[in-house]
Structure formats: C-alpha cells, structure tokens
Amino acid sequence: MKFTFISVGKKNDSDIEEAVADYTKRIGRYFPIEWKLIPTSDKEKEGESILKTMDSGDFVVVLDDKGKELNTIELSQFIEKRMSASDKKIIFVIGGAYGFSEEVYKRANFKWSLSKLTFPHQLVRLILAESLYRAISVIKKEPYHHE
C-alpha cells in the first residue's frame, strides 16, 4: 500500500516543513509515501488539480472539519482495514482555505476530521503526518504510542 498526501497551499515555515519531512521519512520505512502540493487558486481549479492526481482505484480521504473524528487506535484500525481491503493507495487530501469543490467531496471515500478546531494548512500537514506515523506504530507494535 502507498500513501499520498495532497495539500493545497505552499511551503512557508521551514521548521514545520522539517518536522513534516521527519515524519514522512519515518512512515517511508514501512510504506511508500509522497506529498503533492497544489497551488492555491479558487476552489474549482484546486478541485480539478486534486482530481487529476487520482486514479479510479485510489481510496480517497478528505480532511474536513465535518468528517468523522478518529482517535489513534481507531485510525490504526482504519489503516489496517484498508490494508486488508487490498487498497493500493490511500490519498489524504488537505483542502484550500475555502474547502473542497463539490466534485472532490463526491470523489471522497471517507471524510476525516482531525479536530473541530481550525488549523493553518501547514500545521495540518504536520498533524496528519504525525498521526499517521503514530497509527502505523500501533499496527507495527512499536513503542511510539503510549496509552
């Protein structure tokens, strides 16, 4: 299985980017992973760019404040379920400042909320990468996550 993170926006804060790169490297020890940045535009153009990066068999998770909240154990179970379903790629999508186009919402297989709070997009990249690494550490029975 491969993970792709798609994020609308640009790189700004080098400290956050360094931390994102660290968690990306950690995840990469277990699964292929890549980041794709989509330039900020209007919601429809962002949506078109996002959809162009996907194949029909990809499992798409949009990060949305109205989505389902998952704790770490639930996220690890979600990832394991996707693995047992033989999904080749899971795409996690971080939208622009005004959310997703209707077409992206329609394409989503799952809507996931990291929190009801609003975060800057760069910080969401870090939270996503760390959360996914933590869930993988649970799957791999590594000591990173403590209950």
N, C-alpha and C positions, 0 to 999 in steps of 0.2 A: 504494500500500500504506500502511496505517496501523499504528502500534504502540500497543498499550495495555499499560500496566504495572499489574497489580493486586497490592496488597500488604496483607497482614493486619497490623494494628497502628495506631499513631498517630504523629503528628509530635511529636518531643521536642527534638532538638538542632537549634537554628537554624543552626549552622554547616554541618552535614551537609545540611540542607534547602536552604540557599543553593547549595551545590555541586550538588545534585541538580537544582535549578532551572536552573542554568547549563548543565549537560549536556542537560537537556530542551530548552532553548532552542536549543542547537546542533543537536540531532537534528531539531528542528522546522523548520530551514532546508531540510531535504531531504524529510522525511516528516511527515505529521500524527501527533501523539503526544498521549496523555493518560495521566494517573495516576488510579487509583481506589483509595481506601483502604477496607478492610473492617474494621469494628470487631473487636477481639479478643473471642472467645467460646469455646465449645467447638468441637472440630474439626468436628463435623457441621453446626453452624449456620454456621461460617465457610465450609464447603464449599457449603452451599446458597446463601449470599450470592455466593460466587465464581461458581458455575454460572449464576446469574441474570444475570450481566453478559455472558454469551457468547451468540453466535449459532451456529447449526449449521455454518456455513461457515468459522468462525474457526479458525486454526491455533494450537493452544494448547501453550505451552512451560512446563512447571513446573520451577522451580529446586529441585533435590533433590540432596542430597549423594551419592546412589547413582546419579545420572544420568551421562551421558557428559560428560567434560571436553573442552573445545574451546580451542585457542589462538586468537589474534586472527585469523589467516589462515583457520583453519577456520570461525570464527564468520562472517567476511565471506563465505565461500563458502556457508555455510548460509543467510545472508540473501539472497544472490544466487539461490540455488536456489528459495527461497520466492517471490522476485520473479518468476522465470521460470515458476513454477507458477501464477502469477496469483492468489496468495493476496491477498485484500482486506485482511485484518487478521491480524497476529500478536499474540497475547496472551502476555505473560510474567507468570507468577504466582509471587509470593513468599508462601509459606505462613506459618502461625502457628507458635508455639513447639513445637507437637506434630506438625507436619507437615500433610499433607492428608488429607481424608476419602477413602475408597475410591472414591467417585463422581468426585472430581476427578482422581485417578490414572487412572481408566478413560477420562475425557474427554481426557486429555493426548495430544497427538500426538508429543511429544518430551519427554524428561527430560534436563535440562541441569544439570551440577554446575559451579559456579563454582570450587569447591575442596573438598577433603576436610575442611578446617577448618570450624569453626562460627563464624559472624559474627552480631553483633546485626542485627536486621532493618533498622534504618535504614542501617547500613553496607552491607548487601546492596543496598539501593536505589541507593546511590551507585556501588557497583561495577558493578551492572547498567547504569546509565545511561552511565557512562564507557566500559564495554566495548562497548556498542552503538554509541556515538559513534565509538570507535576503529575498529570494524569498518566502519562507514559511510565513514570517512575513507579506508580501504583501497579500498573499492569506488569511491569518487569520485576516487581517486588524489591525495589531498591529503597534505601532508607531516606530519600529526599523528603518524602511526605510523612508527617507525623500526625497521628490522630489523638 
